[in-house]
């Protein structure tokens, strides 16, 4: 696709639509929009536009579609797959001004929000009325709910409560030609036609621009128990995950962190209160929640019975709100700590839960063969392992040319285990070259055909998801 460069006349049109103050071409604004949290990638757009309404977005998209100008939607810039990077220049549509919670329907347990609301802000807002929105990615204190929808985010509590797609009822979306549609209805059951709502969820900004979101909520829980369990074997820690769930216990979170992940996070955060003996190779962070403290105590005892069949170190029970917050802060900062330590690539692998020990062993085996070290952690209860590959002493040639071969081999083994390329970070820019590992040509052509129906001129988030050869 031959995209048109933006001209001064185009900027005048955009200024008439959203106001000149919200059309940014200065170096600072462009540089800020040029990167997200994906490795060290940088793609500078030609202009950043900050709309305030669906109507403004409609007019911007209609104009860009007519003149074949690429548009990349950007939330808070916390993505890890390069989905918000303007790889073809053009317009970055910054959704930060659309940050209003529009309606909290306590009768129907629903909230309607704009996409620029920070996820934690939304969670705290509904919690004040006794309601709960469970999906909580590690970046929940800064990421936007719209970005969560675009990536179908999960987070630690997905093991019990599910991921973003399980809470989206309806979406207002602006299509590439400027038309505004609602994708469904504000109901819990809907068997009316194709499910356009779930098609948009996880589409990474390639099919339309989300401008309003209707989410279902559940009653808030009042109590939780949090424990940190050390293991002398990372493989045994992975095996214990399935044993807990097979015992009929569903934790609200079941997180895995190998030794190096904990060490780097302690170093990064300065928090030295985490017990880490010399023979500890991994930790499980296990949370149970519910309304009745007695029931939670019984569940905790059942977890301890399961763990008694495994070799563990001394189990830490968080005995205060502050200690619980400290443990969760440690877990949520692992990604930041790894990035601070080394140039890295993060793979968001996911397999059926019982295959998690095999996945971990496969990661380490391939690392040994190709000469890279890795830091692994993630949502063990879902089989979702974040594999952070550190550049370390690898040469530039090895990093650029040898490592992609290793990653392809890893993904091939993941697929053999019944898994796939990404559990919650999306494909975006950095994983699109591996899509043939998980999908046949027929499957990819079907996906591309859907993209072409929604966006026939290819202006929305170009060069994402699909291999360049498609």
Secondary structure, DSSP 8 states (H G I E B T S, - for coil): -------HHHHHHHHHHH-GGGEE-SHHHHHHTT--SSTT-----SEEE---SHHHHHHHHHHHHHHT--EEEESSS--SSSTT--TT-SEEEE-TT---EEEEETTTTEEEE-TTSBHHHHHHHHHTTTEE---B-TTTTT-BHHHHHHHT--BTTHHHH--GGGTEEEEEEE-TTS-EEE-S-SSS---SSS-HHHHHTT-TTSS-EEEEEEEE-EE---EEEEEEEEES-HHHHHHHHHHHHHTT---SEEEEEEHHHHHHHHHHH----S---TT--EEEEEEEEES-HHHHHHHHHHHHHHHTTS-B---EE--SHHHHHHHHHHHHTHHHHHHHHS-EEEEEEE--GGGHHHHHHHHHHHHHHHT-EEEEEEEGGGTEEEEEEE-TT--HHIIIIIHHHHHHHHHHHHHHTT-BS-SSS--TTTSGGGHHHHS-HHHHHHHHHHHHHH-TT--BSTT-SS-TT-
